[in-house]
Amino acid sequence: MNKYPRTEKYESEWIEENWMGPNPLQLTEELCTNMKFTSGMKVLDMGCGKGLTSIFLAKEFGVTVFANDLWIDPTENLERFNEAGVSDKVFPIHAEAHALPYADSFFDAAIAVDSYHYFGTDEMYFPCTFSKLVKPGGQLGIICPGLMKEYKRGYPETHKSFWNEDMFSFHSAAWWKNLWEKTGIADITACYNIPDPKSLWYPWAHWAKKHLGFNDVEFLNADTGNQITIFAMAAVKKNEYD
């Protein structure tokens, strides 16, 4: 039985034309198993890249999506949304994660797929920005690369030669859970390392090596201790008076 049946409905060629990391539809489908989406909900898709995750949410759940990204031109994303037939449900937004144009409590849910680690490690980001965008009782979810445990140097010794400044945002699921939980703002409903993350990561790694010259294949091959992972976390924002 296929683990990601919703993703199977989408052409692999289309995904590969637009992905910017491990299969974003599989990651979104994994995250969505821990969240409840119903038609008409307003959802923030932070760091949506080329908008595949936003298209997936609109098509699969009938939600209205604000597809927020800093790196990709919103006009380019709009063309993809038009081609996918979801431009009435998905709105492309160009905004930096710390300068968002949304009102507090505007969204029913906010997610970030393979992006939150780029901006969310700041102790203040979850309580002061991300959680404020979601109404009480609303949902929050992220899925990101990470580590099975914390290291004094920030990385396993097997990956010393691979580690650059951006990768110090890789942390364990327990680290992320504590970062959110200690604020008292939300109840964590799921936090786990996804099973066999390399089977999901390798297809992207081989594609990126061939087309972009990236070293993700070597990075994954070096992980002889299975310390590199992908974690998912979901939460529900508490009522203001809880």
Secondary structure as UniProt FT lines:
FT   TURN            5..6
FT   HELIX           7..9
FT   HELIX           12..18
FT   HELIX           24..32
FT   TURN            33..34
FT   TURN            39..40
FT   STRAND          42..46
FT   TURN            49..51
FT   HELIX           52..61
FT   STRAND          64..69
FT   HELIX           74..84
FT   TURN            87..89
FT   STRAND          90..94
FT   TURN            97..98
FT   TURN            104..105
FT   STRAND          107..113
FT   HELIX           116..118
FT   TURN            123..124
FT   HELIX           126..130
FT   HELIX           131..133
FT   STRAND          134..147
FT   HELIX           157..159
FT   TURN            160..162
FT   HELIX           165..169
FT   HELIX           173..181
FT   TURN            182..184
FT   STRAND          186..193
FT   HELIX           197..211
FT   HELIX           216..221
FT   TURN            224..225
FT   STRAND          228..237
FT   TURN            240..241
//
